[in-house]
Amino acid sequence: MTPEIETLRQKLDLIEDKLISLLNERVEYVLEIGRIKREQGLPITDPKREETILNRVAQKNPGPMSDEFVKEIFKKIIEESIKMESCG
């Protein structure tokens, strides 16, 4: 493997570490929202909010990833968030 590829892979590793950290930070808020929803007897799912998130992330996407790909990633994040909110 060339040094150039190794350097680029190390940069990818750092980005992946940041993504994990940010996703876990997001989950902390998800868990807090879930707690509040349970206390107030609110439904865990909010299809309108989910649609808002998906539209917003697609709008914010500068590329080169497609908007559909970004939406699919966030659909998975939302799906997992709902599971976590439900369990508390």
N, C-alpha and C positions, 0 to 999 in steps of 0.2 A: 504494500500500500504506500502511496506517495505521501510525503509530509504535508502536501497541500490538502489531500483528502482527510488525513488525520486531523489537521487543524480545523477543517470545516465540520467534521464529525464532533469534535470537542465543543464547538460552538452550538451545534444541534443539541448536545447533551445539556448544556447550560439553559437553552431555551426550554427544553423538556422539563428540567428541574423547576423553572419559573412557572410553567404551565401547571404543574402538579401543585405548587404552592398556591397559585391563584385559584385553582379549582377547590382546594381545601378551604381557602378563605371564603369562597362563595358558599360552600356547604355550611360554614359556621352561621352565616346569615339565614340560609335555608332552614336550619334547625331552629333558630330563634323565631322565624316566621311561623314555622309549624307549631311551635309551642304556643304562640299567641293565637293562632287559628283554633287550636284545640281548646284553649281557655275561653275563647269567645264563641265557641260552637260554630265556627265558620267552616265551610267545605275546604278540603285540602286542595282540590283541583280548581283551577280558574282558567277555563279555555280561552277567555278573552285576553287574559294576561299572557298566556302562552303564545297566542297569535301575535300579540304586540311585541313580545321578545323576538320571535322569529322574523318579523318584518323589520324590526330595528337592527338586528345583527346583519341582515341581508343588505340593508341600506348603508350600514357602516363599513361593509366589506369593500376594500379598495382593489381586491384581486391580488394575485392571479387566481386564487381559489374561486370557484363558481359560487354564486349566491346559494344555489341548491345544496352544494356540499356543506357550506357553513350552516345552513339551516338544519341539515341532517345531524351535524355534530351537536348543535344546540338542542335538537329534539331528544337526543340521547342524554344530554346533561339534564334537561327538564324531566325526562322519564325517571332518572336516578334521583333527582331532587324530590319528586313526588313520593317515591318510595321512602326516602329518608324523612320527609316531613310526616309521613304517615306513622312511622315507627317512633319518632321522637328521639 
